């Protein structure tokens, strides 16, 4: 558990995922309404809706869904196996939006807290990731460092104890083509974290990981940081989007 800023400073240069709490994440996380989140997100023109089929490759996640998710009855949509992502929250973060309380109570205060403790970045922005029952993001890595905040339901996050062993530069350079779980990974190579509502996990830039939902829909607010550092950077824009 990363509970102090001194601990956070020490892990920022690494590629290993850790739970976060204490003074680094002292927030009581609001519980957004599942129905409101699904309805507002599926009507957003920039929402990406994919199959979320579980497997060893990110390519399975990216397959198109077999149903027209936006046309389902809401009572069916909230329990449909799909993967939904939204990188520009728009109305969801504004007054009356499904994620407004989380933005005001967690996202914005966290960026201010970290800024006051000499953490720097080029830009930071919130993302909604939603997985329907038994769906998965599958094995991948992100171009930014991400603080994953569980908002609803439960997910299991898997990451690697030695990321560099499995993802050297030549594999990372392959982008999506390289995002296939190595066949010889064993349980001893994997860190497993259970995410309940209110929990937070630090997932570093380019750290391979995957998240599985259980038998109910689950979603997170993922806070993405570009070029994050424990050193104050006078020329960093430190944009908060």
BAVEX-435669 format. One record per residue: residue in one letter; x, y, z of N, C-alpha, C in turn. Coordinates in Angstrom, 2 decimals. Example, Ala and Ser with C-alpha at 12.3 -4.5 7.8 and 13.67 -1.06 7.14 Angstrom:
<kemis>
<A, <13.19, -5.69, 7.80>, <12.30, -4.50, 7.80>, <13.20, -3.30, 7.80>>;
<S, <12.85, -2.25, 7.08>, <13.67, -1.06, 7.14>, <12.90, 0.03, 7.87>>;
</kemis>
This chain:
<kemis>
<X, <0.84, -1.20, 0.00>, <0.00, 0.00, 0.00>, <0.87, 1.25, 0.00>>;
<X, <0.63, 2.15, -0.95>, <1.30, 3.44, -0.97>, <0.44, 4.40, -0.15>>;
<X, <0.90, 4.72, 1.06>, <0.10, 5.52, 1.99>, <0.69, 6.89, 2.26>>;
<X, <1.95, 7.12, 1.88>, <2.60, 8.41, 2.14>, <3.18, 8.95, 0.84>>;
<X, <3.41, 10.26, 0.81>, <3.98, 10.84, -0.40>, <5.43, 10.41, -0.59>>;
<X, <6.16, 10.15, 0.49>, <7.52, 9.63, 0.33>, <7.50, 8.29, -0.39>>;
<X, <6.52, 7.45, -0.06>, <6.39, 6.17, -0.77>, <6.01, 6.39, -2.23>>;
<X, <5.12, 7.33, -2.47>, <4.73, 7.63, -3.85>, <5.93, 8.10, -4.66>>;
<X, <6.74, 8.99, -4.10>, <7.92, 9.48, -4.81>, <8.82, 8.31, -5.21>>;
<X, <8.96, 7.33, -4.33>, <9.88, 6.23, -4.60>, <9.38, 5.28, -5.68>>;
<X, <8.04, 5.18, -5.85>, <7.53, 4.23, -6.84>, <7.25, 4.87, -8.19>>;
<X, <7.17, 6.20, -8.26>, <6.85, 6.84, -9.55>, <7.81, 6.46, -10.67>>;
<X, <9.11, 6.29, -10.41>, <10.01, 5.91, -11.51>, <9.91, 4.43, -11.89>>;
<X, <9.16, 3.62, -11.14>, <9.09, 2.18, -11.39>, <7.90, 1.85, -12.29>>;
<X, <7.79, 0.57, -12.63>, <6.69, 0.12, -13.49>, <5.82, -0.92, -12.80>>;
<X, <5.78, -0.89, -11.47>, <5.01, -1.86, -10.71>, <3.76, -1.19, -10.14>>;
<X, <2.63, -1.89, -10.19>, <1.37, -1.35, -9.69>, <1.26, -1.54, -8.18>>;
<X, <0.61, -0.58, -7.50>, <0.44, -0.63, -6.05>, <-0.93, -0.08, -5.66>>;
<X, <-1.56, -0.63, -4.61>, <-2.73, 0.04, -4.01>, <-2.30, 1.37, -3.40>>;
<X, <-3.22, 2.32, -3.37>, <-2.94, 3.67, -2.87>, <-3.97, 4.04, -1.82>>;
<X, <-3.50, 4.70, -0.75>, <-4.40, 5.15, 0.30>, <-3.71, 6.16, 1.18>>;
<X, <-4.12, 6.25, 2.43>, <-3.48, 7.15, 3.38>, <-3.52, 8.60, 2.95>>;
<X, <-2.41, 9.32, 3.18>, <-2.38, 10.74, 2.83>, <-2.35, 10.96, 1.33>>;
<X, <-1.98, 9.95, 0.57>, <-1.92, 10.08, -0.89>, <-3.31, 10.01, -1.50>>;
<X, <-4.20, 9.25, -0.88>, <-5.58, 9.13, -1.38>, <-6.52, 9.10, -0.17>>;
<X, <-6.78, 10.27, 0.43>, <-7.57, 10.33, 1.67>, <-9.06, 10.55, 1.45>>;
<X, <-9.57, 10.18, 0.29>, <-10.92, 10.59, -0.09>, <-11.96, 9.51, 0.17>>;
<X, <-13.14, 9.97, 0.58>, <-14.31, 9.09, 0.61>, <-14.97, 9.20, -0.76>>;
<X, <-14.98, 8.12, -1.49>, <-15.40, 8.15, -2.88>, <-16.93, 8.07, -2.99>>;
<X, <-17.57, 9.05, -3.65>, <-19.02, 8.98, -3.87>, <-19.39, 7.73, -4.68>>;
<X, <-20.62, 7.31, -4.54>, <-21.10, 6.12, -5.26>, <-22.06, 6.55, -6.38>>;
<X, <-21.56, 6.72, -7.59>, <-22.46, 7.12, -8.68>, <-23.52, 6.05, -8.95>>;
<X, <-24.65, 6.48, -9.47>, <-25.74, 5.57, -9.80>, <-25.45, 4.84, -11.11>>;
<X, <-25.49, 3.52, -11.08>, <-25.19, 2.71, -12.25>, <-26.07, 3.07, -13.43>>;
<X, <-27.36, 3.21, -13.20>, <-28.31, 3.48, -14.29>, <-28.01, 4.85, -14.92>>;
<X, <-27.74, 5.84, -14.10>, <-27.46, 7.17, -14.62>, <-26.15, 7.17, -15.42>>;
<X, <-25.14, 6.48, -14.92>, <-23.86, 6.41, -15.63>, <-24.03, 5.75, -16.98>>;
<X, <-24.69, 4.61, -17.01>, <-24.85, 3.87, -18.27>, <-25.67, 4.69, -19.27>>;
<X, <-26.76, 5.29, -18.81>, <-27.61, 6.03, -19.73>, <-26.89, 7.24, -20.30>>;
<X, <-26.23, 8.01, -19.45>, <-25.53, 9.20, -19.95>, <-24.33, 8.83, -20.82>>;
<X, <-23.61, 7.79, -20.44>, <-22.42, 7.41, -21.20>, <-22.79, 6.86, -22.58>>;
<X, <-23.81, 6.03, -22.65>, <-24.12, 5.42, -23.96>, <-24.74, 6.41, -24.93>>;
<X, <-25.22, 7.55, -24.42>, <-25.74, 8.59, -25.30>, <-24.67, 9.60, -25.71>>;
<X, <-23.50, 9.52, -25.11>, <-22.42, 10.46, -25.42>, <-21.83, 10.10, -26.79>>;
<X, <-21.68, 11.06, -27.71>, <-21.20, 10.74, -29.06>, <-19.77, 10.22, -29.11>>;
<X, <-18.99, 10.45, -28.08>, <-17.60, 10.00, -28.11>, <-17.35, 8.73, -27.29>>;
<X, <-18.40, 8.12, -26.80>, <-18.24, 6.86, -26.06>, <-17.87, 5.74, -27.02>>;
<X, <-16.90, 4.94, -26.59>, <-16.48, 3.78, -27.39>, <-17.05, 2.53, -26.74>>;
<X, <-17.83, 1.75, -27.48>, <-18.46, 0.55, -26.97>, <-17.92, -0.65, -27.73>>;
<X, <-17.32, -1.59, -26.99>, <-16.66, -2.75, -27.56>, <-17.17, -4.03, -26.90>>;
<X, <-16.72, -5.17, -27.40>, <-17.25, -6.43, -26.89>, <-16.77, -6.75, -25.48>>;
<X, <-15.49, -6.44, -25.17>, <-14.96, -6.78, -23.86>, <-14.80, -8.27, -23.63>>;
<X, <-14.77, -9.05, -24.69>, <-14.62, -10.51, -24.53>, <-13.31, -10.85, -23.83>>;
<X, <-13.39, -11.73, -22.86>, <-12.21, -12.07, -22.06>, <-11.30, -13.04, -22.79>>;
<X, <-9.99, -12.77, -22.70>, <-9.01, -13.64, -23.35>, <-7.60, -13.15, -23.09>>;
<X, <-6.66, -13.55, -23.93>, <-5.25, -13.23, -23.71>, <-4.76, -12.04, -24.53>>;
<X, <-5.62, -11.46, -25.37>, <-5.19, -10.41, -26.28>, <-6.11, -9.20, -26.21>>;
<X, <-5.53, -8.00, -26.32>, <-6.33, -6.78, -26.35>, <-7.24, -6.76, -27.58>>;
<X, <-6.89, -7.53, -28.60>, <-7.70, -7.56, -29.82>, <-9.11, -8.07, -29.53>>;
<X, <-9.26, -8.97, -28.57>, <-10.59, -9.47, -28.22>, <-11.45, -8.38, -27.61>>;
<X, <-10.84, -7.56, -26.76>, <-11.56, -6.44, -26.15>, <-12.09, -5.50, -27.21>>;
<X, <-11.31, -5.29, -28.26>, <-11.63, -4.31, -29.27>, <-12.61, -4.79, -30.33>>;
<X, <-13.06, -6.02, -30.24>, <-14.04, -6.48, -31.20>, <-15.36, -5.72, -31.01>>;
<X, <-16.09, -5.45, -32.09>, <-17.37, -4.75, -31.95>, <-18.39, -5.62, -31.22>>;
<X, <-19.29, -5.02, -30.47>, <-20.32, -5.81, -29.78>, <-21.31, -6.39, -30.77>>;
<X, <-22.00, -7.43, -30.36>, <-22.98, -8.09, -31.24>, <-24.37, -7.49, -31.08>>;
<X, <-24.51, -6.53, -30.17>, <-25.82, -5.91, -29.93>, <-25.70, -4.39, -30.09>>;
<X, <-26.83, -3.73, -30.33>, <-26.86, -2.27, -30.38>, <-27.11, -1.77, -28.97>>;
<X, <-26.03, -1.52, -28.27>, <-26.10, -1.23, -26.85>, <-26.94, 0.01, -26.57>>;
<X, <-26.84, 1.02, -27.40>, <-27.56, 2.27, -27.15>, <-29.06, 2.12, -27.29>>;
<X, <-29.52, 1.04, -27.92>, <-30.95, 0.86, -28.14>, <-31.59, -0.13, -27.16>>;
<X, <-30.79, -0.72, -26.30>, <-31.35, -1.65, -25.33>, <-32.16, -0.90, -24.28>>;
<X, <-33.13, -1.57, -23.70>, <-33.78, -1.01, -22.52>, <-32.72, -0.81, -21.45>>;
<X, <-32.84, 0.27, -20.69>, <-31.83, 0.57, -19.69>, <-31.69, -0.57, -18.69>>;
<X, <-32.79, -1.21, -18.35>, <-32.75, -2.33, -17.39>, <-31.92, -3.49, -17.94>>;
<X, <-31.84, -3.62, -19.25>, <-31.01, -4.66, -19.88>, <-29.59, -4.16, -20.06>>;
<X, <-29.45, -2.89, -20.40>, <-28.12, -2.34, -20.70>, <-27.19, -2.42, -19.49>>;
<X, <-27.72, -2.20, -18.28>, <-26.87, -2.17, -17.09>, <-26.31, -3.54, -16.72>>;
<X, <-26.80, -4.60, -17.37>, <-26.28, -5.94, -17.08>, <-25.82, -6.65, -18.35>>;
<X, <-25.53, -5.88, -19.38>, <-25.08, -6.45, -20.64>, <-23.56, -6.53, -20.70>>;
<X, <-23.01, -7.65, -21.16>, <-21.55, -7.80, -21.27>, <-20.99, -6.96, -22.43>>;
<X, <-20.45, -5.80, -22.09>, <-19.77, -4.94, -23.07>, <-18.61, -4.25, -22.35>>;
<X, <-17.75, -3.60, -23.13>, <-16.71, -2.75, -22.55>, <-16.93, -1.34, -23.08>>;
<X, <-17.05, -0.39, -22.18>, <-17.35, 1.00, -22.54>, <-16.24, 1.90, -22.01>>;
<X, <-15.79, 2.82, -22.86>, <-14.78, 3.79, -22.42>, <-15.13, 5.17, -22.94>>;
<X, <-14.83, 6.18, -22.11>, <-15.11, 7.56, -22.47>, <-13.98, 8.44, -21.97>>;
<X, <-13.24, 9.04, -22.90>, <-12.06, 9.83, -22.57>, <-12.36, 11.32, -22.41>>;
<X, <-13.52, 11.75, -22.83>, <-13.96, 13.12, -22.62>, <-15.34, 13.07, -21.97>>;
<X, <-15.39, 13.29, -20.67>, <-16.63, 13.06, -19.93>, <-17.74, 14.03, -20.27>>;
<X, <-17.38, 15.24, -20.65>, <-18.38, 16.22, -21.06>, <-19.50, 16.38, -20.04>>;
<X, <-20.77, 16.17, -20.45>, <-21.91, 16.39, -19.54>, <-21.88, 15.52, -18.29>>;
<X, <-21.19, 14.38, -18.33>, <-21.16, 13.50, -17.17>, <-20.46, 14.14, -15.98>>;
<X, <-19.57, 15.12, -16.26>, <-18.83, 15.75, -15.17>, <-19.43, 17.09, -14.75>>;
<X, <-20.39, 17.58, -15.49>, <-21.00, 18.87, -15.18>, <-22.10, 18.71, -14.12>>;
<X, <-22.63, 19.83, -13.65>, <-23.69, 19.81, -12.63>, <-24.84, 18.93, -13.10>>;
<X, <-25.26, 18.01, -12.27>, <-26.32, 17.09, -12.63>, <-25.85, 15.87, -13.38>>;
<X, <-24.58, 15.84, -13.75>, <-24.03, 14.70, -14.47>, <-23.78, 13.52, -13.56>>;
<X, <-23.70, 12.35, -14.14>, <-23.58, 11.12, -13.37>, <-22.28, 11.05, -12.57>>;
<X, <-21.23, 11.75, -13.02>, <-19.94, 11.70, -12.35>, <-19.55, 13.04, -11.73>>;
<X, <-20.48, 13.94, -11.62>, <-20.17, 15.29, -11.10>, <-19.64, 15.22, -9.67>>;
<X, <-20.23, 14.41, -8.82>, <-19.78, 14.33, -7.43>, <-18.37, 13.75, -7.33>>;
<X, <-18.07, 12.79, -8.17>, <-16.73, 12.19, -8.15>, <-15.69, 13.20, -8.64>>;
<X, <-16.03, 13.96, -9.65>, <-15.10, 14.98, -10.16>, <-14.84, 16.02, -9.08>>;
<X, <-15.89, 16.49, -8.43>, <-15.75, 17.54, -7.42>, <-15.17, 17.02, -6.10>>;
<X, <-15.47, 15.77, -5.77>, <-15.07, 15.25, -4.48>, <-13.78, 14.44, -4.47>>;
<X, <-13.33, 14.01, -5.65>, <-12.12, 13.18, -5.73>, <-11.13, 13.71, -6.75>>;
<X, <-11.55, 13.82, -8.00>, <-10.60, 14.15, -9.07>, <-9.94, 15.51, -8.88>>;
<X, <-10.72, 16.56, -8.75>, <-10.13, 17.89, -8.63>, <-9.36, 18.06, -7.32>>;
<X, <-9.90, 17.62, -6.17>, <-9.10, 17.73, -4.93>, <-7.80, 16.92, -4.99>>;
<X, <-7.83, 15.75, -5.65>, <-6.60, 14.95, -5.74>, <-5.52, 15.66, -6.55>>;
<X, <-5.91, 16.27, -7.65>, <-4.89, 16.97, -8.46>, <-4.29, 18.13, -7.67>>;
<X, <-5.10, 18.82, -6.89>, <-4.57, 19.91, -6.08>, <-3.68, 19.39, -4.95>>;
<X, <-4.09, 18.29, -4.32>, <-3.30, 17.69, -3.24>, <-1.94, 17.26, -3.75>>;
<X, <-1.92, 16.56, -4.87>, <-0.64, 16.07, -5.40>, <0.24, 17.22, -5.86>>;
<X, <-0.38, 18.26, -6.41>, <0.41, 19.42, -6.83>, <1.11, 20.07, -5.63>>;
<X, <0.40, 20.16, -4.50>, <1.00, 20.80, -3.32>, <2.10, 19.94, -2.70>>;
<X, <2.16, 18.66, -3.07>, <3.22, 17.78, -2.56>, <4.27, 17.51, -3.65>>;
<X, <4.53, 18.54, -4.46>, <5.60, 18.60, -5.46>, <5.57, 17.51, -6.52>>;
<X, <4.42, 16.91, -6.74>, <4.27, 16.02, -7.89>, <3.96, 16.88, -9.11>>;
<X, <4.64, 16.61, -10.22>, <4.42, 17.40, -11.44>, <4.00, 16.48, -12.59>>;
<X, <3.38, 17.09, -13.60>, <2.95, 16.36, -14.79>, <2.75, 17.35, -15.91>>;
<X, <2.59, 16.85, -17.13>, <2.27, 17.72, -18.26>, <0.76, 17.95, -18.36>>;
<X, <-0.01, 16.88, -18.24>, <-1.46, 17.02, -18.20>, <-2.07, 15.85, -17.45>>;
<X, <-3.27, 16.06, -16.91>, <-4.01, 15.02, -16.22>, <-5.46, 15.13, -16.64>>;
<X, <-6.12, 13.98, -16.79>, <-7.51, 13.99, -17.25>, <-8.21, 12.71, -16.77>>;
<X, <-9.54, 12.77, -16.56>, <-10.30, 11.62, -16.07>, <-10.92, 10.81, -17.22>>;
<X, <-10.98, 9.50, -17.04>, <-11.55, 8.59, -18.04>, <-12.54, 7.67, -17.35>>;
<X, <-13.65, 7.38, -18.00>, <-14.59, 6.38, -17.51>, <-14.34, 5.07, -18.23>>;
<X, <-14.13, 3.99, -17.46>, <-14.04, 2.64, -18.02>, <-15.11, 1.79, -17.34>>;
<X, <-15.95, 1.15, -18.16>, <-17.02, 0.32, -17.64>, <-16.95, -1.05, -18.30>>;
<X, <-17.02, -2.09, -17.47>, <-17.03, -3.47, -17.97>, <-18.30, -4.15, -17.51>>;
<X, <-19.01, -4.75, -18.47>, <-20.19, -5.52, -18.13>, <-19.80, -6.83, -17.46>>;
<X, <-20.79, -7.62, -17.04>, <-20.51, -8.87, -16.32>, <-19.52, -9.76, -17.07>>;
<X, <-18.48, -10.19, -16.34>, <-17.48, -11.13, -16.83>, <-16.68, -10.63, -18.04>>;
<X, <-16.68, -9.32, -18.26>, <-15.87, -8.75, -19.34>, <-14.49, -8.38, -18.82>>;
<X, <-13.59, -8.08, -19.74>, <-12.21, -7.80, -19.37>, <-11.60, -6.76, -20.30>>;
<X, <-10.61, -6.02, -19.76>, <-9.81, -5.16, -20.63>, <-8.76, -5.97, -21.37>>;
<X, <-8.43, -7.16, -20.83>, <-7.39, -8.03, -21.37>, <-6.00, -7.37, -21.29>>;
<X, <-5.00, -8.14, -21.57>, <-3.60, -7.76, -21.39>, <-3.23, -6.55, -22.26>>;
<X, <-2.73, -5.48, -21.61>, <-2.35, -4.28, -22.35>, <-1.49, -3.39, -21.46>>;
<X, <-1.01, -2.32, -22.02>, <-0.37, -1.26, -21.22>, <-0.86, 0.08, -21.73>>;
<X, <-0.77, 1.10, -20.86>, <-1.29, 2.42, -21.16>, <-0.17, 3.39, -21.48>>;
<X, <-0.42, 4.40, -22.31>, <0.62, 5.38, -22.66>, <0.84, 6.42, -21.56>>;
<X, <-0.04, 6.44, -20.55>, <0.09, 7.35, -19.42>, <0.05, 6.55, -18.12>>;
<X, <0.54, 7.16, -17.04>, <0.36, 6.56, -15.72>, <-1.07, 6.85, -15.26>>;
<X, <-1.68, 5.86, -14.59>, <-3.11, 5.97, -14.29>, <-3.38, 5.60, -12.83>>;
<X, <-4.15, 6.44, -12.15>, <-4.69, 6.10, -10.85>, <-6.11, 5.59, -11.09>>;
<X, <-6.32, 4.32, -10.82>, <-7.61, 3.67, -11.06>, <-8.44, 3.74, -9.78>>;
<X, <-9.59, 4.39, -9.84>, <-10.46, 4.54, -8.67>, <-11.75, 3.75, -8.94>>;
<X, <-11.98, 2.72, -8.15>, <-13.16, 1.88, -8.34>, <-14.40, 2.62, -7.83>>;
<X, <-15.42, 2.73, -8.68>, <-16.63, 3.47, -8.33>, <-17.84, 2.58, -8.07>>;
<X, <-17.95, 1.50, -8.83>, <-19.13, 0.63, -8.71>, <-18.74, -0.79, -9.08>>;
<X, <-19.29, -1.75, -8.34>, <-18.99, -3.15, -8.61>, <-17.57, -3.50, -8.19>>;
<X, <-17.14, -4.68, -8.60>, <-15.82, -5.19, -8.23>, <-15.04, -5.58, -9.48>>;
<X, <-13.75, -5.32, -9.43>, <-12.85, -5.78, -10.49>, <-11.62, -6.41, -9.86>>;
<X, <-10.99, -7.29, -10.61>, <-9.71, -7.87, -10.20>, <-8.64, -7.40, -11.16>>;
<X, <-7.63, -6.70, -10.63>, <-6.54, -6.20, -11.45>, <-5.34, -7.13, -11.34>>;
<X, <-4.80, -7.50, -12.49>, <-3.59, -8.30, -12.56>, <-2.48, -7.44, -13.15>>;
<X, <-1.31, -7.45, -12.53>, <-0.15, -6.75, -13.07>, <1.07, -7.65, -12.86>>;
<X, <2.22, -7.21, -13.34>, <3.41, -8.05, -13.34>, <4.43, -7.58, -12.30>>;
<X, <5.05, -8.54, -11.63>, <6.08, -8.22, -10.64>, <7.33, -7.67, -11.32>>;
<X, <7.64, -8.15, -12.52>, <8.83, -7.72, -13.25>, <8.43, -7.31, -14.67>>;
<X, <7.81, -6.14, -14.82>, <7.30, -5.74, -16.14>, <8.37, -5.73, -17.24>>;
<X, <9.60, -5.27, -16.90>, <10.64, -5.19, -17.91>, <11.05, -6.52, -18.46>>;
<X, <10.87, -7.58, -17.69>, <11.22, -8.93, -18.16>, <10.31, -9.37, -19.29>>;
<X, <9.04, -9.00, -19.21>, <8.05, -9.45, -20.18>, <7.80, -8.43, -21.29>>;
<X, <8.11, -7.17, -21.01>, <7.85, -6.12, -22.00>, <9.09, -5.26, -22.20>>;
<X, <10.13, -5.81, -22.82>, <11.30, -5.00, -23.16>, <10.92, -4.00, -24.24>>;
<X, <11.80, -3.04, -24.54>, <11.47, -1.99, -25.53>, <10.99, -2.52, -26.87>>;
<X, <11.55, -3.64, -27.33>, <11.13, -4.13, -28.65>, <9.69, -4.64, -28.64>>;
<X, <9.20, -5.11, -27.48>, <7.80, -5.52, -27.38>, <6.89, -4.30, -27.27>>;
<X, <7.29, -3.34, -26.43>, <6.51, -2.12, -26.29>, <6.35, -1.40, -27.62>>;
<X, <7.37, -1.46, -28.45>, <7.34, -0.77, -29.75>, <6.29, -1.36, -30.69>>;
<X, <5.83, -2.57, -30.41>, <4.83, -3.20, -31.27>, <3.42, -2.65, -31.05>>;
<X, <3.25, -1.84, -30.00>, <1.94, -1.28, -29.66>, <0.91, -2.40, -29.50>>;
<X, <-0.27, -2.27, -30.12>, <-1.34, -3.25, -29.91>, <-0.94, -4.65, -30.35>>;
<X, <-0.10, -4.77, -31.36>, <0.30, -6.09, -31.82>, <1.07, -6.86, -30.75>>;
<X, <1.71, -6.15, -29.83>, <2.46, -6.80, -28.77>, <1.65, -7.06, -27.52>>;
<X, <0.39, -6.61, -27.50>, <-0.43, -6.73, -26.29>, <-1.13, -8.08, -26.24>>;
<X, <-0.31, -9.11, -26.07>, <-0.77, -10.49, -25.95>, <-0.10, -11.09, -24.71>>;
<X, <-0.89, -11.64, -23.82>, <-0.34, -12.17, -22.58>, <0.69, -13.26, -22.89>>;
<X, <1.91, -13.14, -22.36>, <2.93, -14.16, -22.61>, <2.45, -15.54, -22.15>>;
<X, <2.66, -16.53, -22.98>, <2.14, -17.87, -22.70>, <2.79, -18.49, -21.47>>;
<X, <4.03, -18.10, -21.15>, <4.74, -18.73, -20.04>, <4.64, -17.95, -18.73>>;
<X, <3.75, -16.97, -18.66>, <3.49, -16.31, -17.38>, <2.94, -17.32, -16.38>>;
<X, <3.44, -17.29, -15.16>, <2.91, -18.16, -14.10>, <2.29, -17.31, -13.01>>;
<X, <1.59, -17.96, -12.09>, <0.97, -17.23, -10.98>, <2.01, -16.48, -10.16>>;
<X, <3.22, -17.02, -10.08>, <4.30, -16.39, -9.31>, <4.77, -15.08, -9.94>>;
<X, <4.46, -14.87, -11.21>, <4.90, -13.66, -11.91>, <3.88, -12.52, -11.80>>;
<X, <2.71, -12.80, -11.24>, <1.58, -11.88, -11.33>, <1.20, -11.34, -9.96>>;
<X, <0.97, -10.03, -9.88>, <0.37, -9.40, -8.71>, <-1.13, -9.30, -8.95>>;
<X, <-1.92, -9.65, -7.95>, <-3.38, -9.61, -8.08>, <-3.96, -8.71, -6.99>>;
<X, <-4.77, -7.74, -7.40>, <-5.41, -6.83, -6.46>, <-6.92, -6.86, -6.68>>;
<X, <-7.65, -6.99, -5.58>, <-9.11, -6.93, -5.64>, <-9.55, -5.47, -5.43>>;
<X, <-10.38, -4.98, -6.32>, <-10.86, -3.60, -6.26>, <-12.33, -3.57, -5.86>>;
<X, <-12.59, -3.01, -4.69>, <-13.95, -2.76, -4.21>, <-14.25, -1.27, -4.38>>;
<X, <-15.51, -0.85, -4.38>, <-15.82, 0.57, -4.48>, <-15.07, 1.39, -3.43>>;
<X, <-14.43, 2.46, -3.89>, <-13.63, 3.31, -3.01>, <-12.16, 3.00, -3.02>>;
<X, <-11.76, 1.84, -3.57>, <-10.34, 1.47, -3.63>, <-9.65, 2.19, -4.79>>;
<X, <-8.33, 2.36, -4.66>, <-7.54, 3.00, -5.71>, <-6.25, 2.22, -5.93>>;
<X, <-5.84, 2.12, -7.19>, <-4.62, 1.40, -7.58>, <-3.80, 2.31, -8.50>>;
<X, <-2.49, 2.36, -8.25>, <-1.58, 3.10, -9.12>, <-1.04, 2.14, -10.18>>;
<X, <-1.27, 2.46, -11.46>, <-0.80, 1.65, -12.58>, <0.13, 2.51, -13.45>>;
<X, <1.43, 2.25, -13.42>, <2.39, 3.12, -14.11>, <2.30, 3.04, -15.63>>;
<X, <2.82, 4.07, -16.27>, <2.90, 4.13, -17.73>, <3.61, 2.89, -18.26>>;
<X, <3.01, 2.28, -19.26>, <3.56, 1.11, -19.97>, <3.73, -0.12, -19.08>>;
<X, <3.03, -0.17, -17.97>, <3.07, -1.37, -17.12>, <1.98, -2.34, -17.58>>;
<X, <2.33, -3.53, -18.05>, <1.31, -4.48, -18.51>, <0.35, -4.87, -17.38>>;
<X, <-0.92, -4.92, -17.69>, <-1.93, -5.29, -16.72>, <-3.22, -5.66, -17.43>>;
<X, <-4.15, -6.23, -16.70>, <-5.49, -6.47, -17.22>, <-6.46, -6.50, -16.05>>;
<X, <-7.71, -6.10, -16.33>, <-8.75, -6.04, -15.31>, <-9.95, -6.88, -15.73>>;
<X, <-10.41, -7.72, -14.82>, <-11.57, -8.55, -15.06>, <-12.72, -8.11, -14.16>>;
<X, <-13.90, -7.98, -14.74>, <-15.10, -7.76, -13.94>, <-15.62, -9.11, -13.46>>;
<X, <-16.42, -9.07, -12.41>, <-17.05, -10.29, -11.91>, <-18.40, -10.46, -12.61>>;
<X, <-19.40, -10.95, -11.90>, <-20.68, -11.26, -12.55>, <-21.67, -10.09, -12.51>>;
<X, <-21.13, -8.88, -12.31>, <-21.97, -7.69, -12.38>, <-21.18, -6.57, -13.07>>;
<X, <-21.89, -5.60, -13.58>, <-21.23, -4.46, -14.23>, <-20.42, -3.67, -13.21>>;
<X, <-19.23, -3.25, -13.62>, <-18.34, -2.49, -12.74>, <-17.70, -1.36, -13.54>>;
<X, <-17.46, -0.23, -12.86>, <-16.80, 0.86, -13.57>, <-15.87, 1.64, -12.66>>;
<X, <-14.90, 2.30, -13.31>, <-13.89, 3.08, -12.60>, <-13.81, 4.49, -13.18>>;
<X, <-13.28, 5.39, -12.37>, <-12.75, 6.65, -12.88>, <-11.24, 6.48, -12.90>>;
<X, <-10.66, 6.47, -14.07>, <-9.21, 6.33, -14.21>, <-8.61, 7.70, -14.48>>;
<X, <-7.70, 8.11, -13.59>, <-7.10, 9.44, -13.66>, <-5.73, 9.30, -14.33>>;
<X, <-5.61, 9.80, -15.56>, <-4.40, 9.58, -16.37>, <-3.47, 10.78, -16.29>>;
<X, <-2.21, 10.50, -15.97>, <-1.17, 11.52, -15.86>, <-0.14, 11.33, -16.97>>;
<X, <0.15, 12.38, -17.71>, <1.20, 12.36, -18.73>, <2.49, 12.94, -18.15>>;
<X, <3.58, 12.19, -18.26>, <4.91, 12.63, -17.80>, <4.90, 13.03, -16.33>>;
<X, <4.37, 12.16, -15.50>, <4.33, 12.45, -14.06>, <5.71, 12.27, -13.45>>;
<X, <6.03, 13.08, -12.45>, <7.35, 13.04, -11.83>, <7.25, 13.49, -10.38>>;
<X, <8.17, 12.97, -9.57>, <8.26, 13.41, -8.17>, <9.11, 14.66, -8.02>>;
<X, <9.63, 15.17, -9.11>, <10.46, 16.37, -9.08>, <9.66, 17.55, -9.60>>;
<X, <9.64, 18.66, -8.88>, <8.96, 19.86, -9.41>, <9.56, 20.27, -10.75>>;
<X, <8.70, 20.58, -11.68>, <9.15, 20.94, -13.03>, <8.60, 22.33, -13.35>>;
<X, <9.48, 23.32, -13.37>, <9.05, 24.70, -13.57>, <8.50, 24.95, -14.97>>;
<X, <8.89, 24.11, -15.94>, <8.41, 24.34, -17.30>, <7.21, 23.44, -17.64>>;
<X, <6.83, 22.54, -16.71>, <5.66, 21.69, -16.96>, <4.39, 22.54, -16.96>>;
<X, <3.53, 22.27, -17.92>, <2.27, 23.01, -17.98>, <1.33, 22.62, -16.84>>;
<X, <1.40, 21.35, -16.42>, <0.56, 20.82, -15.34>, <-0.91, 21.13, -15.61>>;
<X, <-1.34, 20.80, -16.80>, <-2.73, 21.04, -17.18>, <-3.64, 20.05, -16.47>>;
<X, <-4.79, 20.53, -16.02>, <-5.83, 19.72, -15.41>, <-7.04, 19.81, -16.32>>;
<X, <-7.34, 18.74, -17.03>, <-8.42, 18.76, -18.03>, <-9.71, 18.22, -17.42>>;
</kemis>
